[in-house]
Amino acid sequence: MQRSNNRDSDQLREVSIETDININAEGSALVKFGNTHVICTATIENSVPRWMRGSDEGWITAEYGMLPRSTNERMRREAAKGKQSGRTQEIQRLIGRSLRQAVNLKYIPGKTISIDCDVIQADGGTRTASITGGCVALFKALQDHHDDHRVIKSYVAAVSLGIFKQEVLLDLDYKEDSNAETDLNLVMTDDLNVIEIQGTAEEAPFSQDELNKMVDIGKIAINDIIEIQKSCLK
């Protein structure tokens, strides 16, 4: 199929990550996957959730949101609605779960690091971009504001895939994602072990072979993304 910018089926959009874009946060990054842009910040606090008090470990948590004009039509702020959507809560949990795999929590005892991911422009793949940029913001905060670098365990990155007209596509934009027969989000560490696979058949079930192909293509892409992450933090 003909893709935007004449991309091949297994080709990422242009990916870039810029650090230190927020002077107030301990760590920050602006991540771009094509026209999807997300600001990620990391905040270190000297406290842990109540249920963790007395533990010898710290905690990583995440919040996610989309600005009103990040999409084609203005969205109402969730704060104005008085509650978060189920989608927002699910994405926050995914980001938090993923980034807790990036660190050794025992080396941040008594601390909570909050990762805020704010989508300023959405064109598909906002949750995977948030994980990718959130990892950079997290590591930047730990490098600059934490004295025990043993806390950093492994880079974590994510990418979206899908099946459209029986063809596997990497890093779907919104138009592709909204028409795909299958949506899949893949999260992996820098040694290419899987943290999470979220796969949903929208139109028809997908086969084991198709799943394996998506994971194989995603693994190559994540390896490339992690190299971009590492280049930001030298």
KELO-350716 format. One record per atom (N, C-alpha, C): x, y, z; residue in three letters. Coordinates in steps of 0.05 Angstrom, whole numbers, plus 5000, padded with zeros to 4 digits. Layout:
! residues N
XYZALA
...
//
This chain:
! residues 234
501749765000MET
500050005000MET
501850255000MET
500750474990GLN
502150734990GLN
501850865017GLN
504050915031ARG
504051035058ARG
504851325056ARG
504151475077SER
504951755077SER
508051775077SER
509051975063ASN
511952015060ASN
513251785046ASN
511651625032ASN
512751395016ASN
514351205033ASN
513551165058ARG
514950975076ARG
514450695067ARG
516550525071ASP
516150235068ASP
514450135091ASP
513449895088SER
511649775108SER
513049745135SER
515749695134ASP
517249655159ASP
519049885166ASP
518250125158GLN
519850365162GLN
518550545183GLN
520150635203LEU
519250825222LEU
518851105210LEU
517051255222ARG
517051545216ARG
519651665226ARG
520151915219GLU
522452045230GLU
522152075260GLU
524151975275VAL
524051975304VAL
526252165314VAL
525552345333SER
527452515345SER
526752555375SER
528852595391ILE
528452645420ILE
530252875428ILE
529153075440GLU
530653315450GLU
530353325480GLU
532553335494THR
532553345523THR
532653625534THR
532153655560ASP
532353915574ASP
530554125562ASP
528054055556ILE
526254245544ILE
524554385565ILE
524854305590ASN
523354425612ASN
525354495634ASN
525654755640ILE
527754835659ILE
527054765688ILE
524554705694ASN
523654655721ASN
523754355729ASN
523554175710ALA
523453895716ALA
526253775719ALA
526553575736GLU
529153445739GLU
530053305714GLU
528153215698GLY
528753095672GLY
526553155653GLY
527153205627SER
525053265608SER
525953195580SER
524053135563ALA
524553075535ALA
522153135518ALA
522653225494LEU
520653255473LEU
521153035453LEU
519352845450VAL
519652625432VAL
517752665408VAL
518752605384LYS
517152635360LYS
517352375344LYS
515052265338PHE
514752045318PHE
513152165295PHE
514452265275GLY
513052405254GLY
511552635265GLY
508952645261ASN
507252865271ASN
506152825298ASN
506952615312THR
506152575339THR
508352685357THR
507652885374HIS
509553015391HIS
508653005420HIS
510452915437VAL
509752885466VAL
511953005483VAL
511053175502ILE
512953275522ILE
512853095547ILE
515252995555CYS
515452825578CYS
517152955599CYS
516252955624THR
517853065646THR
517952865668THR
520252875683ALA
520552695706ALA
521052865731ALA
519552805752THR
519652955778THR
520452765800THR
522552825815ILE
523452655837ILE
522352775863ILE
520952615879GLU
519852705904GLU
520852525927GLU
521352645950ASN
522352485973ASN
520052375989ASN
518452205976SER
516252075990SER
515451835972SER
513951655984VAL
512951425969VAL
509951395976VAL
508451255959PRO
505651205965PRO
505251085993PRO
503051136005ARG
502551046032ARG
502950746035ARG
502050596014TRP
502250296016TRP
505150196014TRP
507050376007MET
509850296005MET
511450386029MET
510250526048ARG
511750616071ARG
512850376087ARG
515450396095GLY
516750176108GLY
518149986088GLY
517750026062SER
519149876042SER
521949986038SER
523649816027ASP
526449896021ASP
526649985992ASP
524450035978GLU
524550105950GLU
523150375945GLU
523650485922GLY
522250725913GLY
520150645893GLY
519050845879TRP
516750795861TRP
516950965836TRP
515950865814ILE
515651015789ILE
512751015781ILE
511651245776THR
508851265768THR
508651455744THR
506351455731ALA
506151615706ALA
503351735704ALA
503251975692GLU
500752095684GLU
500852165654GLU
498652155641TYR
498452195612TYR
496052375606TYR
496452555587GLY
494152725578GLY
494652825550GLY
492452905538MET
492453025511MET
491453305512MET
492953495502LEU
492153775501LEU
489653805483LEU
487954005489PRO
485454025474PRO
485854035443PRO
487854165433ARG
488154175404ARG
490453995394ARG
490953785409SER
492853585399SER
491653415376SER
489053435373THR
487553285352THR
486253475333THR
485053365312ASN
483853525290ASN
481753705301ASN
480153615320GLU
478053775332GLU
478653805361GLU
477854035373ARG
478554085401ARG
477153885419ARG
478853775437MET
477853595458MET
477353755483MET
475353675499ARG
474953795525ARG
477153685544ARG
478153855561ARG
480053765581ARG
478653565600ARG
480053355607GLU
478853155625GLU
478253285652GLU
479953475660ALA
479453615686ALA
476753755685ALA
475953855662ALA
473353995660ALA
471053795662ALA
471653545654LYS
469553335655LYS
469353225683LYS
471353265699GLY
471353175727GLY
472352895731GLY
473252755709LYS
474452485712LYS
476052415688LYS
477852235692GLN
479452135669GLN
477951915655GLN
478451895629SER
477251685613SER
478651415620SER
477351195613GLY
478550935616GLY
481050905599GLY
481051025575ARG
483351015558ARG
485751145571ARG
485351385583THR
487551525596THR
488651365619THR
486951255635GLN
487851095658GLN
489450845649GLN
488450715628GLU
489850485617GLU
492650565607GLU
492850785593ILE
495450875582ILE
497350945605ILE
496351085625GLN
498051155648GLN
499250905661GLN
497550705665ARG
498450455677ARG
500550315660ARG
500150325634LEU
502050205615LEU
504750345617LEU
504750615617ILE
507250765619ILE
508650705645ILE
507250705667GLY
508450645693GLY
509550365694GLY
508050165685ARG
509049885685ARG
511549865669ARG
511549995646SER
513849975628SER
516350095640SER
516150335651LEU
518450485661LEU
519450375688LEU
517750225702ARG
518850095726ARG
520749875719ARG
520549775694GLN
522549575685GLN
525249695677GLN
525349955676ALA
527850095668ALA
529650135691ALA
528650105716VAL
530350185739VAL
530349965760VAL
532349985777ASN
532449815801ASN
531249985824ASN
528849925832LEU
527450085851LEU
528850095878LEU
530449895884LYS
531849885910LYS
533850105913LYS
534750225890TYR
536750435891TYR
535550715892TYR
532850735894ILE
531550995899ILE
529750965923ILE
530750865946PRO
529050815969PRO
527851085979PRO
525351075985GLY
524051315996GLY
523351525976GLY
523751475950LYS
523151675930LYS
521051575910LYS
519451765900THR
517651715879THR
518451885855THR
518651765832ILE
519151925807ILE
516651915790ILE
515552145786SER
513052175770SER
513752255741SER
512752105722ILE
513152165694ILE
510552275683ILE
510652525673ASP
508352655661ASP
508752655631ASP
506852555617CYS
506952545587CYS
504552695576CYS
505152925563ASP
503053095553ASP
503253105522ASP
501253015509VAL
501153005480VAL
500453285470VAL
502253405455ILE
501653665444ILE
500753655415ILE
501253425402GLN
500353385375GLN
500153085371GLN
497752985362ALA
497252705360ALA
496852615331ALA
498352415323ASP
497952295296ASP
498551995298ASP
497451875318GLY
497851585322GLY
500251525339GLY
500051315355GLY
502351215370GLY
503151395394GLY
501151525406THR
501851705428THR
502851555453THR
501751315458ARG
502551175482ARG
505351055479ARG
506050965455THR
508750855451THR
510751085450THR
510051305439ALA
511851545440ALA
512351635469ALA
510151615485SER
510351705514SER
512251525529SER
512151265524ILE
514051075538ILE
516851135529ILE
517251175504THR
519951225493THR
521151485504THR
519551705503GLY
520551955513GLY
520651965544GLY
518751815556GLY
518751805586GLY
521251675596GLY
522251475583CYS
524751345591CYS
527051535591CYS
527251695570VAL
529351895568VAL
529152105590VAL
526752205595ALA
526352405616ALA
527152285643ALA
526352035648LEU
526951895673LEU
529951865676LEU
531351775656PHE
534251735658PHE
535751995661PHE
534752205648LYS
535952465650LYS
535752565679LYS
533452525692ALA
533052605720ALA
534952455738ALA
535252195733LEU
536952025750LEU
539952105746LEU
540652155722GLN
543452235716GLN
544252495730GLN
542352685729ASP
542952955739ASP
542253005768ASP
540452845779HIS
539452905806HIS
539352675825HIS
540852465819HIS
540952225837HIS
543752125837HIS
544752065861ASP
547652005864ASP
548351715861ASP
546451545856ASP
547051255853ASP
546051165826ASP
547851155806HIS
547051085779HIS
546550795775HIS
546950635796ARG
546150345794ARG
543150315790ARG
541650525795VAL
538750515792VAL
537950465763VAL
539550555744ILE
538850515716ILE
539450235708ILE
537350085700LYS
537549805694LYS
537649755664LYS
535649855649SER
535649805620SER
533850015607SER
534650085583TYR
533050265567TYR
530450125560TYR
528350275557VAL
525650175550VAL
524550345527VAL
523550215507ALA
522350365484ALA
519950205474ALA
518350345458ALA
515850215448ALA
515250315420ALA
513750155406VAL
512850225379VAL
510250095373VAL
508750215355SER
506150105347SER
506449955320SER
504749755316LEU
504649605291LEU
501749545285LEU
501149455261GLY
498449385254GLY
498449225229GLY
496049115223ILE
495648975198ILE
493449115182ILE
494149185158PHE
492149325140PHE
492249185113PHE
489949085105LYS
489748935080LYS
491748705079LYS
491948565101GLN
493648335105GLN
496648395103GLN
497348645106GLU
500148725106GLU
500848845133GLU
503148755144VAL
504048865170VAL
505349135166VAL
504449335181LEU
505549605180LEU
506749675206LEU
509049825205LEU
510449915228LEU
509850215233LEU
509450285259ASP
509250565267ASP
507050705252ASP
504550625258LEU
502250725244LEU
501651015251LEU
500951175231ASP
499951445237ASP
496851415241ASP
495551635247TYR
492751615255TYR
491051505233TYR
491451585208LYS
489751485186LYS
490051185183LYS
492551095185GLU
493050805183GLU
491850655207GLU
492250765230ASP
491250635255ASP
488250605255ASP
486850815246SER
483950815247SER
482750625226SER
484350535207ASN
483350355187ASN
484550075189ASN
486350025208ALA
487749775210ALA
485849555219ALA
486349315210GLU
484849075219GLU
485848975245GLU
488449025251THR
489648945277THR
491349175287THR
491149225313ASP
492949425327ASP
494649275347ASP
497249345348LEU
499049215367LEU
501049425377LEU
501449435403ASN
503449595416ASN
505549415429ASN
508049465423LEU
510249295432LEU
512149455449LEU
512649365474VAL
514549495492VAL
516749295499VAL
519249385496MET
521549215500MET
523849355514MET
525649205526THR
528049305539THR
530249315518THR
532649425527ASP
534849455508ASP
536149185501ASP
535548975516ASP
536548705508ASP
534348565493ASP
532348705484LEU
530148615467LEU
528548395479LEU
528148415506ASN
526248245519ASN
523548395521ASN
521448255520VAL
518748375519VAL
517748455546VAL
516848705549ILE
515448795573ILE
512448755569ILE
511448835546GLU
508548815542GLU
507948805512GLU
505948635505ILE
504848635478ILE
501848675481ILE
500848895470GLN
497948945469GLN
497048915441GLN
495648705435GLY
494748655408GLY
491748605407GLY
490348745388THR
487448725386THR
486648695357THR
485048495352ALA
483848455325ALA
481348625323ALA
481348825305GLU
479049005302GLU
477048885282GLU
478048765261GLU
476348665240GLU
476248355238GLU
478648235240ALA
478847945239ALA
481147855256ALA
481047605267PRO
483247505283PRO
485847495266PRO
488147525280PHE
490647505266PHE
492047245275PHE
493747145257SER
494946885261SER
497446905278SER
498446665287GLN
500946655301GLN
503246755284GLN
503146685258ASP
505246775240ASP
505247085237ASP
502847205236GLU
502647495234GLU
503647625260GLU
502947505283LEU
503947605308LEU
507047595309LEU
508147375301ASN
511047345301ASN
512347545283ASN
511047595260LYS
512247795241LYS
512148075253LYS
509948145266MET
509748405279MET
511848445300MET
512248235316VAL
514248255337VAL
517048275326VAL
517648115305ASP
520248125292ASP
520848395280ASP
518948515266ILE
519348785255ILE
519548995277ILE
517848965297GLY
517949155320GLY
520549145335GLY
521648905338LYS
524248875352LYS
526449025338LYS
526549015312ILE
528649155297ILE
528249455301ILE
525749545299ALA
525149835302ALA
525849935330ALA
525149775351ILE
525749855378ILE
528749875383ILE
530249695371ASN
533149705373ASN
534149975362ASN
533050055339ASP
533850315327ASP
532950555345ASP
530650535357ILE
529650745374ILE
531450775399ILE
532250545410ILE
533950555434ILE
536650685428ILE
537650645404GLU
540150785397GLU
539751085397GLU
537351175388ILE
536751465389ILE
536551555418ILE
535251395435GLN
535151465464GLN
537951495476GLN
539651305470LYS
542351305481LYS
543951545472LYS
543551625447SER
545051855437SER
544252115451SER
541852115463CYS
540952355477CYS
542152385505CYS
543252165515LEU
544052155543LEU
546952105547LEU
548552145526LYS
551452115529LYS
552652335545LYS
//
